[in-house]
């Protein structure tokens, strides 16, 4: 597909106008708050007992969360700029895909220009960097590995689909999991000064949420992604191979908890606690590949992630309170 956007947006169908503020909020995907739940997981891991919770930790977590929101807004804005310029969003949100709402893509809808989107991305990225710097400055602990993780997280996030375009070189799925891990481990390290294998497991499980949104979206968007050379697994393998891949990811998520419980990294009951999320993940897979409703399965993925986060929080509170050995 040829580049047809250098002179400005040429939307497929003109949609009703809306305020710039609303369009910028859509560009930053402020309604998709699932990444930001990482702070709730971290908070549940560091707050018990309340008597030892330091005010500096609260300030650090608040600054990190605000920085996280801004950096993620920059990431998705840059992703939209690239998707608009290469034509993949025009294909995936076009008239042949009525399930996708064009207003969620302001460049496709024509409510923002690429220049406005880029300005928004760089402004939010800069503000996010300042806030992450502030989080490190007020943190009660600053182990070297957390500084490395935060710096890498910032730089790589902006390269996801812009600059070196990580997601255009076959690393999209790995990036999504790594992003989730970093958003849990970095603030945890700043709060405690420690590395925890159990919290790492939680970070991996947290990262599976965005990963599983992504692979179902990629399944729906395979033609548009393939047309611009974005090598997601869905583009590189057959439909059956893609179904097997997503099934393997679903099983791996369960096995991560099971192996952690079996080896003592997590409490023995952890795998049992996570079973509601496992059941919902199974339902998601059956909805997508037995019933053939990929977009409903993708939507269900948000519920799976949010239930998983609630269960991770419960596990941390149980461990912190000593209520389960």
C-alpha positions in Angstrom: 0.0 0.0 0.0 1.4 3.3 -0.9 2.0 6.2 1.4 -0.8 8.7 0.9 -0.7 10.8 4.0 2.4 13.1 3.7 0.3 16.1 2.6 -2.2 15.6 5.5 -4.9 13.2 6.5 -7.2 11.7 3.9 -9.8 9.8 6.0 -11.7 7.0 4.4 -15.0 8.4 5.6 -15.5 11.8 7.1 -17.0 11.4 10.6 -18.7 13.9 12.8 -16.3 16.6 14.3 -15.5 16.6 17.9 -13.4 18.7 20.3 -9.6 18.6 20.0 -9.4 17.6 23.7 -11.6 14.6 23.0 -9.6 13.7 20.0 -6.3 13.9 21.9 -7.8 11.7 24.6 -8.7 9.2 22.0 -5.2 9.4 20.5 -3.7 8.7 23.9 -6.2 5.8 24.5 -7.0 7.2 27.9 -10.0 4.8 28.2 -7.7 1.8 28.0 -6.3 1.9 31.6 -5.1 -1.7 31.8 -1.4 -0.9 31.7 -1.8 1.5 34.6 -3.1 -1.3 36.9 0.6 -2.2 37.3 0.8 0.3 40.1 -2.1 -1.4 42.0 -0.2 -4.7 41.8 3.0 -3.0 43.1 1.1 -1.2 45.8 -0.4 -4.4 47.1 3.1 -5.9 47.2 4.7 -3.1 49.2 2.0 -1.7 51.5 1.5 -4.5 54.0 2.0 -3.8 56.8 0.6 -0.3 56.6 2.6 0.8 59.6 5.9 0.5 57.6 4.6 2.1 54.4 6.8 5.2 53.8 5.4 8.5 52.6 8.3 8.6 50.1 6.9 5.4 48.6 3.5 7.0 48.0 5.1 10.0 46.3 7.2 7.7 44.1 4.3 5.5 43.1 2.2 8.6 42.2 4.9 10.1 40.1 5.7 6.8 38.4 2.0 6.3 37.6 1.6 9.7 36.1 4.8 9.2 34.1 3.6 5.8 33.0 0.3 7.3 31.7 2.1 9.9 29.7 4.7 7.6 28.2 2.1 5.1 27.2 0.1 7.9 25.6 3.2 8.8 23.6 3.7 5.2 22.6 0.1 4.7 21.2 0.2 8.2 19.6 3.4 7.3 17.7 1.8 3.9 16.8 -1.1 5.7 15.3 1.1 8.0 13.3 3.0 5.1 11.8 -0.2 3.1 11.2 -1.7 6.0 9.4 1.3 6.8 7.3 1.9 3.2 6.1 -1.8 2.6 5.5 -2.4 -0.3 7.9 -4.9 1.7 10.1 -6.6 2.9 6.9 -7.1 -0.8 6.0 -8.0 -2.1 9.5 -10.4 0.7 10.3 -11.9 1.1 6.8 -15.4 0.5 5.5 -14.7 -3.2 5.2 -14.3 -3.5 9.0 -17.5 -2.0 10.5 -16.6 -3.5 13.9 -13.8 -1.0 14.3 -14.8 2.6 15.3 -12.8 5.1 13.2 -13.2 7.8 15.9 -10.8 5.7 18.0 -8.2 6.5 15.4 -8.3 10.3 15.1 -5.9 10.4 12.1 -8.1 8.0 10.1 -11.2 9.9 11.2 -9.6 13.2 10.2 -10.1 14.8 13.6 -6.3 15.3 14.1 -3.4 15.8 11.6 -0.2 13.8 11.8 1.6 16.9 12.8 -0.7 17.4 15.8 -0.3 13.8 16.8 3.5 14.0 16.7 3.5 17.1 18.7 1.2 15.4 21.3 3.5 12.3 21.4 6.7 14.2 22.0 5.1 16.5 24.6 3.7 13.6 26.6 7.0 11.7 26.2 9.0 14.6 27.6 6.6 15.1 30.5 6.7 11.3 31.2 10.4 11.4 31.3 10.4 14.3 33.8 7.9 12.4 36.1 9.9 9.2 36.0 13.0 11.2 36.9 11.0 12.7 39.8 9.9 9.2 40.9 13.5 8.1 41.0 14.5 11.2 42.9 12.0 10.8 45.7 12.1 7.0 45.8 13.3 5.5 49.2 15.6 3.1 47.2 17.4 3.4 43.9 19.1 0.2 43.0 21.1 0.4 39.7 19.0 -2.2 38.0 15.8 -0.1 38.4 17.5 2.9 36.7 18.5 0.7 33.8 15.0 -0.8 33.5 13.3 2.6 33.6 15.7 4.1 31.0 15.3 1.1 28.7 11.6 1.2 29.2 11.4 4.9 28.1 13.6 4.6 25.1 12.2 1.3 23.8 8.6 2.3 24.3 9.1 5.2 21.9 10.6 2.9 19.4 7.8 0.4 19.4 6.3 1.4 16.1 8.3 4.6 15.4 12.0 5.2 14.9 13.5 1.7 14.7 9.9 0.3 14.7 10.4 -2.7 17.0 7.0 -4.1 16.2 7.9 -4.1 12.5 10.8 -6.4 13.0 9.1 -9.4 14.6 9.4 -8.4 18.3 5.9 -7.2 18.9 4.7 -10.1 21.1 7.9 -10.2 23.2 7.8 -6.4 23.7 4.3 -6.5 25.1 5.2 -9.0 27.8 8.5 -7.2 28.6 6.5 -3.9 28.9 4.3 -5.4 31.5 7.2 -6.9 33.5 9.0 -3.5 33.5 5.9 -1.6 34.7 5.7 -3.9 37.7 9.4 -4.5 38.5 10.7 -0.9 38.2 8.4 0.7 40.8 8.7 -2.4 43.0 12.5 -2.0 43.0 12.2 1.7 43.8 9.9 1.0 46.7 11.8 -1.9 48.3 15.4 -1.8 46.9 15.0 -5.5 46.3 14.4 -8.1 43.5 11.6 -10.6 44.1 11.2 -13.7 42.0 7.5 -13.8 43.0 7.0 -10.2 41.9 8.8 -11.1 38.6 6.2 -13.9 38.1 3.5 -11.4 38.7 5.1 -9.0 36.2 5.1 -11.8 33.6 1.5 -12.6 34.3 0.6 -8.9 34.1 2.4 -8.7 30.8 0.3 -11.6 29.4 -2.7 -9.3 29.6 -1.5 -6.8 26.9 0.0 -9.7 25.0 -3.3 -11.4 24.7 -5.1 -8.2 23.7 -2.4 -7.9 21.0 -2.5 -11.4 19.5 -6.2 -11.4 19.1 -6.1 -7.9 17.5 -3.3 -9.1 15.2 -5.5 -12.0 14.2 -8.2 -9.6 13.1 -5.8 -7.2 11.5 -3.7 -9.7 9.6 -4.4 -8.4 6.1 -3.7 -4.8 6.9 -0.5 -5.7 8.8 0.7 -8.1 6.1 0.2 -5.4 3.4 2.7 -3.1 5.1 5.2 -5.8 6.1 4.4 -5.8 9.9 5.5 -9.3 10.8 3.2 -10.4 13.6 2.9 -14.1 14.2 -0.6 -14.0 12.7 1.0 -12.7 9.4 3.8 -15.2 9.4 2.0 -18.4 9.9 -1.2 -20.1 8.7 -4.5 -19.5 10.5 -4.2 -22.9 12.1 -0.6 -22.1 13.2 -1.8 -18.8 14.7 -4.5 -20.6 16.6 -2.0 -23.1 17.9 0.3 -20.2 18.9 -2.4 -18.4 20.9 -3.4 -21.7 22.5 0.2 -22.3 23.5 0.4 -18.8 25.0 -2.8 -19.4 27.0 -1.4 -22.7 28.3 2.0 -21.0 29.1 0.2 -18.4 31.3 -1.3 -21.2 33.4 1.9 -23.1 33.6 3.8 -20.0 34.8 1.6 -19.9 37.9 1.6 -23.7 38.3 5.4 -24.0 38.1 5.9 -21.1 40.4 3.7 -22.7 43.0 5.4 -26.1 42.5 8.9 -24.7 42.9 8.2 -22.5 45.9 8.7 -19.2 44.0 5.0 -18.5 44.8 2.8 -19.9 47.6 1.5 -23.4 46.9 -2.0 -22.0 46.7 -1.2 -19.3 44.1 -2.0 -21.5 41.1 -5.4 -22.3 42.6 -6.1 -18.6 43.3 -5.4 -17.8 39.6 -7.9 -20.4 38.3 -10.7 -17.9 37.6 -8.4 -16.1 35.2 -7.4 -19.4 33.6 -11.0 -20.3 33.1 -11.7 -16.9 31.5 -8.6 -17.3 29.3 -10.0 -20.7 28.1 -13.3 -19.1 27.3 -11.5 -16.4 25.4 -9.8 -19.0 23.2 -12.9 -20.9 22.5 -14.8 -17.7 21.6 -12.1 -16.7 19.2 -11.2 -20.0 17.5 -14.2 -22.4 18.1 -16.9 -19.8 17.7 -14.9 -17.7 15.2 -15.6 -14.4 16.9 -12.1 -12.9 17.2 -13.2 -9.4 18.1 -15.5 -10.6 21.0 -12.6 -12.7 22.2 -10.3 -9.7 22.1 -12.8 -7.7 24.2 -13.0 -10.6 26.6 -9.2 -10.3 27.0 -9.7 -7.1 28.9 -11.9 -8.8 31.5 -9.4 -11.6 31.8 -6.6 -9.1 32.5 -8.6 -7.2 35.1 -9.6 -10.4 36.9 -6.0 -11.5 36.8 -4.8 -8.2 38.3 -7.4 -8.5 41.1 -6.2 -12.0 41.9 -2.6 -10.8 41.9 -3.5 -8.1 44.4 -5.3 -10.6 46.5 -2.3 -12.9 46.5 0.0 -10.0 47.7 -2.4 -9.0 50.4 -2.6 -12.6 51.7 1.1 -12.9 51.7 1.7 -9.6 53.3 -0.9 -10.2 56.0 0.4 -13.6 56.8 -3.1 -14.9 56.3 -1.9 -17.8 54.0 1.3 -19.7 54.3 
